[in-house]
Amino acid sequence: MTPNKRNAAQAYKLNAIKTASPAKLTSMLYDAAVRFTDTSIELMENDPNNFEEINKNLKKAQDCIMELRMGLDFKYPVAGEFEKVYDYIYRRLVEGNMTKDVEIIKDTLTHIHTMRDTWKEVVRLNNEGKA
């Protein structure tokens, strides 16, 4: 990708983030966490000695989970339950990164998918006026 195209793509992404609703930002964080976790699993399985890239992707996934956790609104009782799940996912991502255990990372991906699917359903119900 040429520098001009890369700059345009970065500007587009930044604009998408700046103009997104809180619900969309949450979805974007879940999608990013899935993408970075998927990439780390692929690297662990196909290029297990590429510690730098594995670490980089797992750290980005951890950052996504921390952002989701920091965005919780505790005026809703369910936030406490979400915080417990985010804490578990985060700790397992750290553990999997330290040990380079792909099964631990796959476990976290399952939980991230579950949380993302739950979030999508909440947004759908809210848009239909049922939440």
N, C-alpha and C positions, 0 to 999 in steps of 0.2 A: 504494500500500500504506500502510495506516495505521501510525502509530508502534508501536502494540502488536503488530500482525502482523509488522512488520519486526523488532522486538526478539525476538519468538518465533522467527522464522525464523533470526535470527543465533544465538540460544541453541541451537537445534536443530543448526545446522551446527557450532558449537563443541563440543557434546556428541558429535556424530558423529566429529569429529577426535580428541577426547580418549579415546574408547573404541575407536578403530580399531586393528586389528593393524598391525604394521609392513608386511605385504604389502598391506593395504588402503590404508594411508597412501601407499605408493608408487603404487598405482593411482590414488588421488585426485590425486596430484601430476601424473601423466601426463595425466589427464583435464583438469585445470586448465590445463596447458601447451597442450593441444590447443585448449581453449575460448578462451584468451586469444590464441593465434596465429590461430585462425579469425576472431575478432573483428577483429583488426588487419588481416587480409587484406581482410575485408569493408569496413572503413573505408577502406583504401587504394584499393580499387576504386570505392567509391561516394561517399566523402566525403574525397578526398585532401588537402584543406586543413585537416582536423581533426587537426592535428599533436598537440595535447594528448592526445586520446583514443587516437590511434595509439601514441604514446609510452607512455602509461599501460599499455595492454594488452601491448605488447612488453616493458616492464619487468617486468610480472607474469609473463610467460612466462619471461623470463630468471631471475627469482627461483625459479620452479619448477624449472628446470634446475639451478640452483645447489644447491637443496635435495636434489635427486636425487643430485647429485655428492657432496655432503657426507655423504650417507647410505651411501655405498659401503663395503662391508666387504672390506678388502684381504687378509683371510685366504683369500679365494677368488680364484684366478688371473684369472677373467673380469672382476673389478672393474677391472683396468688397462685392459682393452679398452672397458668401459663408460665409464670416465673419458675416454678419447680421444674417444669419440662425443659425450659431454656437452660436452666442451671445444669440439669443432667446432660443435655446435648453438648453444652459447652465443655463440661468436665471430660466427657467421653472423647470429644474432638482433641482436646489437649492430650489425654492419655494415648489415644491412637497416634497422634503426631509424635509423641515421645518414644513410643514403642514401635512405630511403623507397622502396627497390626491392622491389616486391611479389614478384618472381620469387625473390629471395633468401629471403624469408619463406616462400613456398610450398615451397621446397627444405627449409627447416628443418622445416616441418610434415610433410613426407614422412618425414624421419628420426625425428621424435617419434612418428609413427604406428607406424613399424617397431619402435622401442624399446618402445612400449606393447604392441604385439601380442606381441612376444617375452616381455615380462614376464607378460602374461596366460597365455601358454602354459607358462611356468615354474611359475606358481602352480597351473595346472590339473594339470600333471604331478606337482607336489609333493603336491597334495591326493589324487591317485590313488596316491601312493607310488612313483612312477616316477622322480622327480628325485633 
